[in-house]
Amino acid sequence: MNETERIPSLLSLYSVLEDFRVEDTDFEALASYYEHHYRVQYGSNVILDQFILLYFLDPSTINGNIIHYWIMIYYLEELKREHATLCIDVSLSPETPTEQQIWRQHLEYLRLQNTVQSHLLQLGMTFSEKEKKLQEAAHPPVGERLTLRKRVRKAIMKRLQRVWVMYLFTVNYPSSRDAPCCPVQFHFTSGHSDHFQSEQ
């Protein structure tokens, strides 16, 4: 839609969408703020306008595109209200000039809504993906936990085997200086045991 056909009540939204550049959004900073501030106080259910307001008012944050998102949220509701007042029957083809104008406005409302919702969806997905990573870190899959246990057990067994070899070497080749007067004997309860017993 050209300049003359723009919806007059939405001129501020047009200006925001023209200035908006997604690369100016620091998604990592937003995800970090969600993890360390918003989530701590309000939980994982993000209310976008509330989040944006808190982020904007926090002096430690860099605003970037945050004000653009705020305006988009405001005008999204405005878009829905104005679009509902058109009362157009989209199943009919426009015939008169007035009907054609209404039809063009109907299509423009849909275009604007889709554009705004896509930007807000990308913002919302940032928090969803961050929450997913936090949940996975807090509750790793059972298979990963078992694998970790096996790695720890294997490392312990290797360590104990080295101790046993060192002990055998000391017993079989004692020196006059450090030969133990009362050797310590290690007994493994099984080939896969995580612990050992000592006796004197």
Steps between C-alpha positions, in 0.01 A plus 500: 500500500642843399520810718157631402330166571642448846257474788521844671453371854801269463765743377713450811497125444609545138791712620607240758487216249707699253767576762502153652807285429503155655880499509482785753330268750741346750320169548776364725464795738123455505535128573747575778265756655220246483713235676652715776228757566156444352483123554614533861215738584218399268569144388525356151164631372611816318257788454666691220387853580594451865842362408570782256401766752723351772790463259458856373491647852804304622799740486743210451353399163564629149167582340572444132172401334309463824287812451406377152364178648302701754332705225430185298319341794290812550403526134429129464192543718412818313529314170258232616246756620507708184496196278189371675314824423536456124220240502609371161375181348827356368315235301368766259699670228510883523305675225451867582793739570397518864497122530841484330639750751362299791645184351845658468481614860402149603807356328721770650378422850583133444846587367579721797375243747713227343809724501460601864418147616805355324731745682336431835507126439875512441538685829282248682693207353816643657353442845355160409835374373679636807249331731546172314877515549458579869263207546734262317792614714301448818354165395732318256361192323535167681741371237736793556491450877587131460782583261641747751488240775685252281770754422546582869511130594753428227721786616486376861587144398798619297623700795468202735677274253796738490512499881498119498783480249706746702441291812610177329813669376579623851448155651706317238779758477525674836780745566684518829383855542124484440405134536187476715547312826134403500371485140148611426298259289214611277220256426251572222160350567434451127633595162243782471500627858506872567672459835778305670580379850830528684640272758819509701 
